[in-house]
Amino acid sequence: MNRHFSTCLLLAAGIALTGCETGQLLLEKNAQGDELRKETTVGVPLPPGCPTLTTSLPPGKANVTVSYQEPTTSENGAPLKELAYTTIYLSSSKGAAQAIRVWTNDPHGGALVTIHNVPAPSPEFGICVTATNWGRKESGPAVPTKPKP
């Protein structure tokens, strides 16, 4: 996976998506649930290009909702056939980075993914998302969009 693959991945930390198209694949999970807690690893290295500090939490908030769309094409524009999972990376200057692996429901990608109750590592933190195929080849980080108030 490469730069084109990762630029097809959209990221928005903050408010979850509130509307969707008819027939759009949706993948909604809770980071505090058993499934994603088992897929969370602390102390991982950040992929090259992943930001270190990009957003701040409002006072009194400890969790965020992360929403993004899985990619649907490879670097050469061919439709994906082997998407395995996406990984959300959270980092802070005050501690070890963590990774949350989110398995896809469709190897062709395209699902709107929303993960609720993601614990922020600190009030100021970095966030990025990558995609990995069945061959364990990980894309570069997607360019995040600014969170919406």
C-alpha positions in Angstrom: 0.0 0.0 0.0 1.3 3.5 -0.7 0.7 7.2 -0.8 -2.3 6.9 -3.2 -3.8 4.2 -1.0 -3.4 6.2 2.1 -4.8 9.4 0.5 -8.0 7.6 -0.2 -8.5 7.1 3.6 -10.3 10.0 5.2 -10.0 10.7 8.9 -12.0 12.9 11.2 -11.5 12.9 14.9 -14.3 14.5 16.9 -18.0 14.3 16.2 -19.1 11.0 14.6 -20.8 11.0 11.2 -24.5 11.6 11.6 -25.7 10.8 8.1 -24.9 8.2 5.5 -25.9 7.1 2.0 -28.4 4.3 1.5 -26.5 1.1 1.0 -23.2 2.5 2.4 -21.2 0.0 4.5 -21.0 1.0 8.1 -18.7 -0.3 10.8 -19.3 1.1 14.3 -17.5 0.0 17.4 -16.7 1.0 21.0 -13.0 1.2 21.9 -13.9 0.2 25.4 -15.6 -3.0 24.2 -13.9 -6.4 24.5 -13.2 -6.7 20.8 -11.2 -3.5 20.4 -9.5 -3.7 23.8 -8.0 -7.0 22.6 -6.8 -5.2 19.4 -5.1 -2.3 21.2 -1.4 -2.3 21.6 0.5 0.3 23.7 4.1 1.2 23.1 4.2 0.9 19.4 6.4 2.9 17.0 4.5 5.4 14.9 4.6 4.9 11.2 6.7 7.5 9.3 4.6 10.6 8.6 2.2 10.1 11.5 1.8 13.5 13.3 3.0 13.8 16.9 0.7 16.6 18.1 -2.3 17.7 16.2 -5.4 18.2 18.3 -6.5 19.2 21.8 -9.4 18.0 23.9 -11.8 20.4 25.5 -11.4 20.6 29.3 -13.0 17.7 31.1 -13.0 15.3 28.1 -11.0 12.1 28.2 -12.4 10.2 25.1 -12.9 11.0 21.5 -14.8 9.5 18.6 -12.8 8.7 15.5 -14.5 8.4 12.1 -13.0 7.7 8.7 -13.7 5.9 5.5 -11.8 2.8 4.5 -9.9 3.1 1.2 -11.3 1.4 -1.9 -8.4 1.6 -4.4 -4.7 0.7 -4.5 -1.9 3.0 -5.7 -2.6 2.2 -9.3 -6.3 2.9 -9.0 -7.3 -0.8 -9.1 -10.2 -1.7 -6.8 -9.0 -3.2 -3.5 -9.5 -6.9 -3.0 -7.3 -7.6 0.1 -8.0 -5.0 2.7 -7.5 -6.7 6.1 -7.7 -3.9 8.7 -7.1 -0.3 9.4 -5.1 0.9 12.4 -5.7 4.0 14.4 -2.5 5.4 16.0 -2.7 7.8 19.0 0.4 9.5 20.3 1.4 12.0 22.9 4.6 13.7 24.0 3.8 12.4 27.5 3.7 8.7 26.9 3.9 5.7 24.6 1.9 5.6 21.4 -1.0 3.1 21.0 -2.5 1.4 18.1 -6.0 0.1 17.7 -6.5 -2.4 14.9 -10.0 -2.4 13.3 -10.7 -5.4 11.1 -12.7 -4.7 8.0 -16.0 -6.5 7.1 -15.2 -6.2 3.4 -11.8 -6.8 1.7 -12.9 -4.2 -1.0 -13.0 -1.5 1.7 -15.2 1.6 1.5 -16.9 1.3 4.9 -17.6 4.3 7.0 -15.9 3.5 10.3 -16.8 5.1 13.6 -15.0 4.2 16.8 -16.6 5.6 20.0 -14.9 6.1 23.4 -11.3 6.1 22.2 -9.3 7.2 25.3 -7.1 10.2 24.4 -3.5 9.6 25.6 -3.3 13.2 26.9 -5.2 16.5 26.4 -3.0 17.2 23.3 -2.3 14.3 21.0 -1.6 13.1 17.5 -3.8 10.8 15.5 -3.4 9.0 12.2 -4.9 6.0 10.4 -3.2 3.4 8.1 -4.6 0.5 6.1 -3.1 -3.0 5.9 -3.7 -5.7 3.3 -3.7 -9.5 3.9 0.0 -9.6 3.0 0.6 -7.4 6.1 1.7 -4.5 3.9 0.8 -1.2 5.7 0.0 2.0 3.9 1.4 5.4 5.0 -0.8 7.4 7.2 -3.8 9.1 5.8 -3.8 12.9 5.9 -6.3 13.8 8.7 -9.0 16.4 8.3 -9.5 18.9 11.1 -12.0 17.9 13.8 -15.3 19.7 13.7 -16.5 21.5 16.8 
